[in-house]
Amino acid sequence: MRYIIYDLEATCWRGRPPKGITEVIEIGAIMVDRYGDVNSQFSKFVRPVVNPHLSGFCKKLTSITQENVNGAQTFERVLRDFKEWGEMFDDEYILLSWGVDDKKLLANDCRLHKLDHEFTEQYVDLKKAYRNLKGLKNASGLKSTVKKEGFDFTGLHHRAISDAENLAKVFIKYLEDWDLYYPQ
């Protein structure tokens, strides 16, 4: 079994997005095997096409620059690379993220670009699984959870690869304890 712990960053604004569309601008992921070993990582920027110019709010929140996305491939190409990296052609993987927003965003971008999103069904919301594991009514944000679990939050918060790396720490800590059922 391959556990693909991923995070996405997306175009964002204060208020409603222009044309009502938010697009993925970064995919970061960590692949963990069934023994809890990190096998590899994936990190790529994505060039948005509907709203190609990042807002000042988005650049400040994510630290992603206009140059980062201008020099990137489009979603279709980056998604193909991501699926190949994760070997998502069989049933031996589970996608995991902190909350369902990343799953929804990934599926929405697939629909926007007329791409299959069936691969997203092998998914577990680790925020929900963490609440269940700990018997919590609500789970805090990722950064707070990482610190509460005794880890330093490394890298930049709201950068996909950093958030995926930090979530992987919590996932590996409880590898034998998670109730990883899907669909969610």
C-alpha positions as CSV (number, residue, x, y, z in Angstrom):
1,M,0.0,0.0,0.0
2,R,1.2,3.5,-0.9
3,Y,0.0,6.4,1.2
4,I,0.1,9.6,-0.8
5,I,-0.1,12.5,1.6
6,Y,-0.8,15.6,-0.4
7,D,-1.6,19.3,-0.1
8,L,-2.7,21.8,-2.7
9,E,-2.4,25.6,-2.9
10,A,-4.9,27.5,-5.1
11,T,-5.6,30.9,-6.4
12,C,-7.3,33.0,-3.8
13,W,-8.7,36.4,-3.2
14,R,-10.3,38.4,-0.5
15,G,-13.9,37.6,-1.3
16,R,-15.3,35.8,-4.3
17,P,-12.9,34.7,-7.0
18,P,-13.1,36.3,-10.5
19,K,-15.3,34.2,-12.7
20,G,-16.2,32.2,-9.6
21,I,-13.3,29.8,-10.2
22,T,-10.4,28.8,-8.0
23,E,-7.5,26.8,-9.6
24,V,-4.7,24.7,-8.2
25,I,-1.4,26.5,-8.3
26,E,0.8,24.0,-6.4
27,I,0.7,20.2,-5.7
28,G,3.0,18.9,-3.0
29,A,2.9,15.2,-1.8
30,I,4.9,12.7,0.2
31,M,4.7,9.0,-0.5
32,V,4.8,6.7,2.5
33,D,5.0,3.0,2.4
34,R,3.1,0.5,4.7
35,Y,6.1,0.5,7.0
36,G,6.0,4.3,7.5
37,D,9.1,5.0,5.4
38,V,9.0,8.1,3.1
39,N,9.8,6.8,-0.4
40,S,9.7,10.1,-2.3
41,Q,8.2,13.5,-2.7
42,F,6.4,15.4,-5.4
43,S,6.4,19.2,-5.7
44,K,5.3,21.2,-8.7
45,F,3.7,24.6,-9.4
46,V,0.7,24.8,-11.8
47,R,0.0,27.6,-14.2
48,P,-3.6,28.8,-13.8
49,V,-5.5,29.5,-17.0
50,V,-8.9,31.0,-16.0
51,N,-7.4,33.6,-13.7
52,P,-3.7,33.6,-14.6
53,H,-2.7,36.5,-12.4
54,L,-2.2,35.8,-8.7
55,S,-3.8,38.3,-6.3
56,G,-1.6,40.2,-3.8
57,F,-3.5,38.3,-1.1
58,C,-2.6,34.9,-2.6
59,K,1.1,35.8,-3.1
60,K,1.3,37.0,0.5
61,L,-0.5,34.0,1.9
62,T,1.3,31.3,0.0
63,S,4.6,33.0,-0.9
64,I,4.1,31.7,-4.4
65,T,5.2,34.3,-7.0
66,Q,3.7,35.2,-10.3
67,E,7.0,34.0,-11.8
68,N,6.6,30.5,-10.2
69,V,3.2,29.9,-11.9
70,N,4.1,31.6,-15.2
71,G,7.0,29.2,-15.6
72,A,4.9,26.1,-14.7
73,Q,3.0,23.6,-16.8
74,T,-0.8,23.6,-16.9
75,F,-2.9,21.5,-14.6
76,E,-3.4,18.7,-17.2
77,R,0.4,18.1,-17.5
78,V,1.1,18.4,-13.8
79,L,-1.8,16.1,-12.9
80,R,-0.4,13.5,-15.3
81,D,3.0,13.8,-13.7
82,F,1.4,13.5,-10.2
83,K,-0.6,10.4,-11.1
84,E,2.5,8.8,-12.7
85,W,4.7,9.6,-9.7
86,G,2.0,8.2,-7.3
87,E,1.5,5.2,-9.6
88,M,-2.3,5.8,-9.4
89,F,-3.0,3.2,-12.0
90,D,-3.9,0.4,-9.5
91,D,-5.7,0.1,-6.2
92,E,-2.6,0.0,-4.1
93,Y,-2.7,3.7,-3.0
94,I,-4.8,6.0,-0.7
95,L,-4.8,9.8,-1.1
96,L,-4.7,11.6,2.2
97,S,-5.1,15.3,3.0
98,W,-5.9,17.5,6.0
99,G,-9.6,18.2,5.4
100,V,-11.8,17.6,2.4
101,D,-11.1,20.9,0.7
102,D,-8.0,19.5,-1.2
103,K,-10.0,16.6,-2.5
104,K,-12.8,18.9,-3.7
105,L,-10.3,21.3,-5.3
106,L,-8.6,18.5,-7.1
107,A,-11.8,17.1,-8.5
108,N,-13.1,20.5,-9.4
109,D,-9.9,21.3,-11.4
110,C,-10.2,17.9,-13.1
111,R,-13.8,18.8,-14.2
112,L,-12.7,22.3,-15.3
113,H,-10.1,20.7,-17.6
114,K,-12.3,17.8,-18.6
115,L,-10.1,15.2,-17.0
116,D,-11.0,12.0,-15.2
117,H,-11.2,12.4,-11.4
118,E,-12.1,8.9,-10.4
119,F,-8.7,8.4,-8.9
120,T,-9.7,10.9,-6.1
121,E,-12.2,8.4,-4.7
122,Q,-9.4,6.4,-3.0
123,Y,-9.2,9.1,-0.4
124,V,-9.2,9.6,3.4
125,D,-9.7,12.9,5.2
126,L,-6.9,12.8,7.9
127,K,-8.4,15.6,9.8
128,K,-11.6,13.6,10.3
129,A,-9.6,10.4,11.0
130,Y,-7.5,12.4,13.5
131,R,-10.6,13.6,15.3
132,N,-11.9,10.0,15.5
133,L,-8.5,8.7,16.7
134,K,-8.2,11.3,19.4
135,G,-11.9,11.4,20.4
136,L,-12.2,15.1,19.6
137,K,-15.3,17.0,18.7
138,N,-13.2,19.4,16.4
139,A,-9.6,19.2,15.2
140,S,-7.4,22.2,15.1
141,G,-5.5,23.4,12.0
142,L,-2.6,21.5,10.6
143,K,0.1,23.7,12.1
144,S,-1.4,23.5,15.6
145,T,-1.9,19.8,15.3
146,V,1.7,19.2,14.2
147,K,3.0,21.2,17.2
148,K,0.5,19.5,19.6
149,E,1.9,16.1,18.5
150,G,5.4,17.2,19.5
151,F,6.9,18.1,16.1
152,D,8.4,21.4,14.9
153,F,6.4,22.8,11.9
154,T,9.1,23.0,9.2
155,G,9.1,24.9,6.0
156,L,6.5,27.5,5.0
157,H,2.8,27.1,6.1
158,H,0.5,27.4,3.1
159,R,3.1,25.9,0.8
160,A,1.9,22.5,-0.5
161,I,5.1,20.5,-0.1
162,S,5.7,21.9,3.4
163,D,2.2,21.2,4.5
164,A,2.4,17.6,3.1
165,E,5.8,17.0,4.8
166,N,4.4,18.2,8.2
167,L,1.2,16.1,7.8
168,A,3.3,13.1,7.0
169,K,5.0,13.4,10.4
170,V,1.6,13.1,12.2
171,F,0.5,10.3,9.8
172,I,3.6,8.2,10.4
173,K,3.4,8.7,14.2
174,Y,0.0,7.0,14.2
175,L,0.5,4.7,11.2
176,E,-0.8,1.6,13.0
177,D,-3.7,3.4,14.7
178,W,-5.5,5.1,11.8
179,D,-9.0,4.0,10.7
180,L,-8.4,4.5,7.0
181,Y,-11.7,3.8,5.3
182,Y,-13.0,5.4,2.1
183,P,-14.9,6.8,0.4
184,Q,-15.5,9.9,2.5
